[in-house]
Amino acid sequence: MKNKNFTTILKKVIQSTLIIIWATLPITFITTADIYQEITPTYIKWMIALLIILFTLISMSYFYNYYKNKAFLKIQKIHLKDIFITIGLFLILRLIAIIGTLLNEYATGNTMTSNDAAVQTTDSLATFPLYLLIFNLIIAIAAPILEELAFRGIFINIWFKHKNKILPGLITSIVFSIAHGHDNLITFSMYFFMGMILFFAYCRRWNIKDSILLHVLNNGFIVLFPYIFG
């Protein structure tokens, strides 16, 4: 019995770890391609870009179907009330980010976290245009979809029953914070509370569309902000 329990836990650890790593691969691939773009022939860049697009689309399709078939939760429609709630949660996310950034700057002198710095390392003037487009689309749309399906959807389905809210919220928010490159206790806390807000968006109706919409809204704002106010 003990061996069976250990095997089950080990299987869950491996499965959830691979899912989380997989969710981060599209952004890893495009940032790596951007780093080596100067020594990459143009036709190879096009091939790499198309492969990243294909991989990202396949990943989103697989994650969605895996969640849909394994979670046994009805994916509900989003109504006007849900949109207003999402906008309210988005404002809370931005408030958490502002407070966390200000505290981090006061404590360390850094004006942004390592995760934010990584997002903003892409030079729009020096980057291969298709790479830049893919990078922005992954950050704004693909990454939120994959991360919500991975962190809030599949991870919870692997480890918890959906009737339980407190423990899944705490665990997934800790994992979410670790995955987003926390630098210290302040930035860890910032991403943790942002993860809790995203979890609340999900568990409010156990509808993955709600947390995806919130995450897309947040990341879309981050992507568009430099273009609008930069």
C-alpha contacts under 8 A as a table, 3 or more apart, distances in Angstrom:
res1	aa1	res2	aa2	distance
1	M	4	K	5.04
1	M	5	N	6.21
2	K	5	N	5.10
2	K	6	F	6.11
3	N	6	F	5.06
3	N	7	T	6.07
4	K	7	T	5.11
4	K	8	T	6.17
5	N	8	T	5.07
5	N	9	I	6.19
6	F	9	I	5.16
6	F	10	L	6.01
7	T	10	L	5.06
7	T	11	K	6.03
8	T	11	K	5.12
8	T	12	K	6.27
9	I	12	K	5.06
9	I	13	V	6.17
10	L	13	V	5.06
10	L	14	I	6.20
11	K	14	I	5.25
11	K	15	Q	5.97
12	K	15	Q	5.02
12	K	16	S	5.95
12	K	158	I	6.51
12	K	159	W	7.20
13	V	16	S	5.41
13	V	17	T	5.96
14	I	17	T	5.18
14	I	18	L	6.07
15	Q	18	L	5.33
15	Q	19	I	6.24
16	S	19	I	5.08
16	S	20	I	6.25
16	S	154	I	7.73
16	S	155	F	5.78
16	S	158	I	7.19
17	T	20	I	5.25
17	T	21	I	6.20
18	L	21	I	5.11
18	L	22	W	5.91
19	I	22	W	5.03
19	I	23	A	6.21
19	I	150	A	6.15
19	I	155	F	7.98
20	I	23	A	5.13
20	I	24	T	6.75
20	I	147	E	7.51
20	I	150	A	5.87
20	I	151	F	7.00
21	I	24	T	5.37
21	I	25	L	6.57
22	W	25	L	5.25
23	A	26	P	7.25
23	A	59	S	7.82
23	A	143	A	7.17
23	A	146	L	5.29
23	A	147	E	5.85
23	A	150	A	6.62
24	T	27	I	5.92
24	T	28	T	6.32
24	T	143	A	7.30
24	T	147	E	7.71
25	L	28	T	4.86
25	L	29	F	5.92
26	P	29	F	5.16
26	P	30	I	6.31
26	P	52	I	6.58
26	P	55	F	7.41
26	P	56	T	5.92
26	P	138	I	7.15
26	P	143	A	7.73
27	I	30	I	5.28
27	I	31	T	6.08
27	I	135	F	6.95
27	I	138	I	6.53
27	I	139	I	7.30
27	I	143	A	7.44
28	T	31	T	5.37
28	T	32	T	6.06
29	F	32	T	5.19
29	F	33	A	6.13
29	F	52	I	7.00
30	I	33	A	5.00
30	I	34	D	6.14
30	I	49	A	7.79
30	I	52	I	7.11
30	I	131	Y	6.78
30	I	134	I	7.47
30	I	135	F	6.25
31	T	34	D	4.97
31	T	35	I	6.30
31	T	135	F	7.52
32	T	35	I	5.13
32	T	36	Y	6.61
33	A	36	Y	5.40
33	A	37	Q	5.94
33	A	45	K	7.92
33	A	48	I	7.61
33	A	131	Y	7.85
34	D	37	Q	5.07
34	D	122	T	7.70
34	D	127	T	6.82
34	D	128	F	7.65
34	D	131	Y	6.82
35	I	38	E	7.72
36	Y	39	I	5.84
36	Y	40	T	6.41
37	Q	40	T	4.97
37	Q	41	P	7.89
37	Q	45	K	7.29
37	Q	127	T	7.78
37	Q	128	F	7.34
40	T	44	I	6.41
40	T	45	K	6.45
41	P	44	I	5.31
41	P	45	K	6.37
42	T	45	K	4.98
42	T	46	W	6.44
43	Y	46	W	5.15
43	Y	47	M	6.39
44	I	47	M	4.98
44	I	48	I	6.06
45	K	48	I	5.06
45	K	49	A	5.98
46	W	49	A	5.06
46	W	50	L	6.15
46	W	130	L	7.78
47	M	50	L	5.23
47	M	51	L	6.14
48	I	51	L	5.07
48	I	52	I	6.14
49	A	52	I	5.17
49	A	53	I	6.24
49	A	130	L	6.94
49	A	131	Y	6.50
49	A	134	I	7.56
50	L	53	I	5.05
50	L	54	L	6.12
51	L	54	L	5.03
51	L	55	F	5.99
52	I	55	F	5.05
52	I	56	T	6.00
53	I	56	T	5.17
53	I	57	L	6.20
53	I	134	I	7.44
54	L	57	L	5.25
54	L	58	I	6.13
55	F	58	I	5.17
55	F	59	S	6.01
56	T	59	S	5.04
56	T	60	M	6.20
56	T	142	A	7.19
57	L	60	M	5.22
57	L	61	S	6.19
58	I	61	S	5.11
58	I	62	Y	6.06
59	S	62	Y	5.11
59	S	63	F	6.02
59	S	146	L	7.66
60	M	63	F	5.20
60	M	64	Y	6.02
60	M	142	A	7.36
60	M	145	I	7.11
60	M	146	L	6.05
61	S	64	Y	5.23
61	S	65	N	6.14
62	Y	65	N	5.27
62	Y	66	Y	5.90
63	F	66	Y	5.08
63	F	67	Y	6.08
63	F	146	L	6.97
63	F	149	L	6.39
63	F	150	A	7.40
64	Y	67	Y	5.23
64	Y	68	K	6.00
64	Y	149	L	6.86
65	N	68	K	4.93
65	N	69	N	5.96
66	Y	69	N	5.34
66	Y	70	K	5.90
66	Y	154	I	7.77
67	Y	70	K	5.24
67	Y	71	A	5.40
67	Y	149	L	6.95
67	Y	153	G	6.46
67	Y	154	I	5.79
68	K	71	A	5.86
68	K	72	F	6.54
68	K	73	L	7.09
68	K	74	K	7.98
68	K	75	I	7.81
69	N	72	F	6.27
70	K	157	N	7.41
71	A	153	G	7.59
71	A	154	I	7.41
71	A	157	N	5.83
73	L	206	W	7.39
73	L	207	N	7.75
74	K	207	N	7.40
75	I	207	N	5.69
75	I	208	I	6.84
75	I	209	K	7.15
76	Q	207	N	6.11
76	Q	209	K	7.49
77	K	209	K	7.90
78	I	82	D	5.91
78	I	83	I	7.03
78	I	209	K	7.36
78	I	210	D	7.22
79	H	82	D	5.26
79	H	83	I	6.48
80	L	83	I	5.07
80	L	84	F	6.42
81	K	84	F	5.25
81	K	85	I	6.31
82	D	85	I	5.02
82	D	86	T	6.05
82	D	210	D	7.44
83	I	86	T	4.98
83	I	87	I	6.21
84	F	87	I	5.09
84	F	88	G	6.31
85	I	88	G	5.07
85	I	89	L	6.24
86	T	89	L	5.02
86	T	90	F	6.01
86	T	201	A	7.38
86	T	210	D	7.20
86	T	213	L	7.37
86	T	214	L	5.68
87	I	90	F	4.91
87	I	91	L	6.35
87	I	214	L	7.50
88	G	91	L	5.22
88	G	92	I	6.49
89	L	92	I	4.96
89	L	93	L	6.20
89	L	197	I	6.95
89	L	201	A	7.73
89	L	214	L	7.32
90	F	93	L	4.97
90	F	94	R	6.27
90	F	214	L	6.21
90	F	217	L	7.08
90	F	218	N	6.32
91	L	94	R	5.09
91	L	95	L	6.16
92	I	95	L	4.98
92	I	96	I	6.18
93	L	96	I	5.13
93	L	97	A	6.18
93	L	194	M	5.86
93	L	197	I	7.13
93	L	218	N	7.54
94	R	97	A	4.97
94	R	98	I	6.09
94	R	218	N	7.69
95	L	98	I	5.12
95	L	99	I	6.12
96	I	99	I	5.26
96	I	100	G	5.91
96	I	190	M	6.37
96	I	193	F	7.41
96	I	194	M	6.95
97	A	100	G	5.11
97	A	101	T	5.94
97	A	190	M	6.52
97	A	194	M	7.90
98	I	101	T	5.15
98	I	102	L	6.12
99	I	102	L	5.21
99	I	103	L	6.13
100	G	103	L	5.20
100	G	104	N	6.01
100	G	186	I	6.47
100	G	187	T	6.37
100	G	189	S	7.91
100	G	190	M	5.39
101	T	104	N	5.03
101	T	105	E	6.06
101	T	111	T	6.62
101	T	112	M	6.14
101	T	113	T	7.40
101	T	187	T	7.66
102	L	105	E	5.08
102	L	106	Y	6.13
102	L	111	T	7.52
103	L	106	Y	5.05
103	L	107	A	6.09
103	L	186	I	7.08
104	N	107	A	5.13
104	N	108	T	5.74
104	N	109	G	7.01
104	N	110	N	6.49
104	N	111	T	7.26
104	N	112	M	7.68
104	N	113	T	7.96
104	N	186	I	6.11
104	N	187	T	6.85
105	E	108	T	5.35
105	E	109	G	4.35
105	E	110	N	4.72
105	E	111	T	5.07
105	E	112	M	7.36
106	Y	109	G	5.77
106	Y	110	N	7.95
110	N	113	T	7.16
112	M	116	D	5.99
112	M	117	A	6.30
113	T	116	D	5.22
113	T	117	A	6.13
113	T	182	H	7.25
113	T	183	D	6.93
113	T	187	T	6.91
114	S	117	A	4.93
114	S	118	A	6.07
114	S	181	G	6.33
114	S	182	H	7.18
114	S	183	D	6.87
115	N	118	A	5.13
115	N	119	V	6.37
115	N	180	H	5.97
115	N	181	G	5.57
115	N	182	H	7.43
116	D	119	V	5.04
116	D	120	Q	6.30
117	A	120	Q	5.15
117	A	121	T	6.09
118	A	121	T	5.26
118	A	122	T	7.98
119	V	122	T	7.08
119	V	139	I	7.98
120	Q	123	D	7.77
122	T	127	T	6.84
122	T	132	L	7.44
123	D	126	A	5.35
123	D	127	T	5.73
124	S	127	T	5.47
124	S	129	P	7.80
124	S	132	L	6.62
127	T	131	Y	6.70
127	T	132	L	6.10
128	F	131	Y	5.28
128	F	132	L	6.33
129	P	132	L	5.07
129	P	133	L	6.24
130	L	133	L	5.05
130	L	134	I	6.10
131	Y	134	I	5.14
131	Y	135	F	5.93
132	L	135	F	5.03
132	L	136	N	6.19
133	L	136	N	5.32
133	L	137	L	6.17
134	I	137	L	5.08
134	I	138	I	5.98
135	F	138	I	5.23
135	F	139	I	6.20
136	N	139	I	5.16
136	N	140	A	5.97
136	N	223	V	6.39
137	L	140	A	5.14
137	L	141	I	5.55
137	L	142	A	6.57
138	I	141	I	5.45
138	I	142	A	4.45
138	I	143	A	5.36
139	I	142	A	6.44
139	I	143	A	5.39
139	I	144	P	7.26
139	I	219	N	6.35
139	I	220	G	7.48
139	I	223	V	7.25
140	A	143	A	6.81
140	A	144	P	6.89
140	A	216	V	5.70
140	A	217	L	7.81
140	A	219	N	4.84
140	A	220	G	4.44
140	A	221	F	7.98
140	A	222	I	7.91
140	A	223	V	6.46
141	I	144	P	5.63
141	I	145	I	6.38
141	I	216	V	5.60
141	I	219	N	7.64
141	I	220	G	7.32
142	A	145	I	5.23
142	A	146	L	6.12
143	A	146	L	5.14
143	A	147	E	5.78
144	P	147	E	5.14
144	P	148	E	5.90
144	P	212	I	5.99
144	P	215	H	5.31
144	P	216	V	5.56
144	P	219	N	7.41
145	I	148	E	5.41
145	I	149	L	6.18
145	I	212	I	5.59
145	I	215	H	7.85
145	I	216	V	7.59
146	L	149	L	5.24
146	L	150	A	5.94
147	E	150	A	4.92
147	E	151	F	5.62
147	E	152	R	7.62
148	E	151	F	5.30
148	E	152	R	5.12
148	E	153	G	6.29
148	E	208	I	7.16
148	E	211	S	6.60
148	E	212	I	5.88
148	E	215	H	7.76
149	L	152	R	5.84
149	L	153	G	4.51
149	L	154	I	5.81
149	L	208	I	7.14
150	A	153	G	5.66
150	A	154	I	5.03
150	A	155	F	5.80
151	F	154	I	6.50
151	F	155	F	5.29
151	F	156	I	7.17
151	F	172	T	6.08
151	F	175	V	7.90
151	F	176	F	6.96
152	R	155	F	6.16
152	R	156	I	5.94
152	R	172	T	6.84
152	R	199	F	6.40
152	R	202	Y	7.08
152	R	208	I	7.64
153	G	156	I	5.65
153	G	157	N	6.24
153	G	208	I	6.72
154	I	157	N	4.97
154	I	158	I	6.13
155	F	158	I	5.19
155	F	159	W	6.37
155	F	172	T	7.65
156	I	159	W	5.30
156	I	160	F	5.22
156	I	161	K	7.34
156	I	162	H	7.39
156	I	168	P	6.31
156	I	172	T	7.66
157	N	160	F	5.70
157	N	161	K	6.67
157	N	162	H	7.29
160	F	164	N	7.04
160	F	168	P	6.74
161	K	164	N	5.82
162	H	165	K	7.01
162	H	206	W	7.71
164	N	167	L	6.90
164	N	168	P	6.94
165	K	168	P	5.67
165	K	169	G	6.00
165	K	203	C	7.14
166	I	169	G	5.24
166	I	170	L	6.31
167	L	170	L	5.15
167	L	171	I	6.07
168	P	171	I	5.21
168	P	172	T	5.81
169	G	172	T	5.51
169	G	173	S	5.98
169	G	195	G	7.99
169	G	196	M	6.05
169	G	199	F	5.91
169	G	200	F	7.76
170	L	173	S	5.29
170	L	174	I	6.23
170	L	196	M	7.20
171	I	174	I	5.19
171	I	175	V	6.29
172	T	175	V	5.07
172	T	176	F	5.90
172	T	195	G	7.31
172	T	199	F	7.93
173	S	176	F	4.86
173	S	177	S	6.07
173	S	191	Y	7.60
173	S	192	F	5.00
173	S	193	F	7.22
173	S	194	M	7.75
173	S	195	G	4.51
173	S	196	M	5.64
173	S	199	F	7.60
174	I	177	S	5.15
174	I	178	I	6.28
174	I	192	F	5.74
174	I	195	G	7.76
175	V	178	I	5.12
175	V	179	A	6.08
176	F	179	A	5.16
176	F	180	H	6.35
176	F	191	Y	7.11
176	F	192	F	6.89
176	F	195	G	6.18
177	S	180	H	5.27
177	S	181	G	7.03
177	S	182	H	6.33
177	S	188	F	5.69
177	S	189	S	7.70
177	S	190	M	7.98
177	S	191	Y	4.77
177	S	192	F	5.14
177	S	195	G	7.12
178	I	181	G	5.79
178	I	182	H	5.98
178	I	188	F	7.21
179	A	182	H	7.75
180	H	191	Y	7.36
182	H	185	L	7.79
182	H	187	T	5.33
182	H	188	F	4.93
182	H	191	Y	7.52
183	D	186	I	7.92
183	D	187	T	6.03
183	D	188	F	6.91
184	N	187	T	5.56
184	N	188	F	5.99
185	L	188	F	4.97
185	L	189	S	5.97
186	I	189	S	5.18
186	I	190	M	6.20
187	T	190	M	4.84
187	T	191	Y	6.22
188	F	191	Y	5.41
188	F	192	F	5.97
189	S	192	F	4.86
189	S	193	F	6.11
190	M	193	F	5.43
190	M	194	M	6.25
191	Y	194	M	4.91
191	Y	195	G	5.97
192	F	195	G	5.00
192	F	196	M	6.28
193	F	196	M	4.87
193	F	197	I	6.32
194	M	197	I	5.14
194	M	198	L	6.33
195	G	198	L	5.06
195	G	199	F	6.05
196	M	199	F	4.90
196	M	200	F	6.09
197	I	200	F	5.01
197	I	201	A	6.27
198	L	201	A	5.03
198	L	202	Y	6.43
198	L	211	S	5.51
198	L	214	L	7.12
198	L	215	H	7.20
199	F	202	Y	5.04
199	F	203	C	6.06
199	F	211	S	7.05
200	F	203	C	5.16
200	F	204	R	5.68
200	F	211	S	8.00
201	A	204	R	5.58
201	A	205	R	7.78
201	A	210	D	5.73
201	A	211	S	4.95
201	A	214	L	7.46
202	Y	205	R	6.41
202	Y	206	W	5.20
202	Y	207	N	5.44
202	Y	208	I	5.51
202	Y	209	K	7.66
202	Y	210	D	5.81
202	Y	211	S	4.94
203	C	206	W	4.29
203	C	207	N	6.88
204	R	207	N	7.54
207	N	210	D	5.77
207	N	211	S	7.50
208	I	211	S	5.56
208	I	212	I	6.22
209	K	212	I	5.03
209	K	213	L	6.00
210	D	213	L	5.26
210	D	214	L	6.35
211	S	214	L	5.04
211	S	215	H	6.04
212	I	215	H	5.08
212	I	216	V	5.99
213	L	216	V	5.13
213	L	217	L	6.07
214	L	217	L	5.11
214	L	218	N	6.22
215	H	218	N	5.09
215	H	219	N	6.10
216	V	219	N	5.23
216	V	220	G	5.62
217	L	220	G	5.15
217	L	221	F	6.14
218	N	221	F	5.29
218	N	222	I	6.52
219	N	222	I	4.95
219	N	223	V	6.25
220	G	223	V	5.12
220	G	224	L	6.08
221	F	224	L	5.22
221	F	225	F	5.75
222	I	225	F	5.43
222	I	226	P	7.62
223	V	226	P	6.82
223	V	227	Y	7.72
224	L	227	Y	5.35
224	L	228	I	6.17
225	F	228	I	5.22
225	F	229	F	5.75
225	F	230	G	7.05
226	P	229	F	5.33
226	P	230	G	4.27
227	Y	230	G	5.43
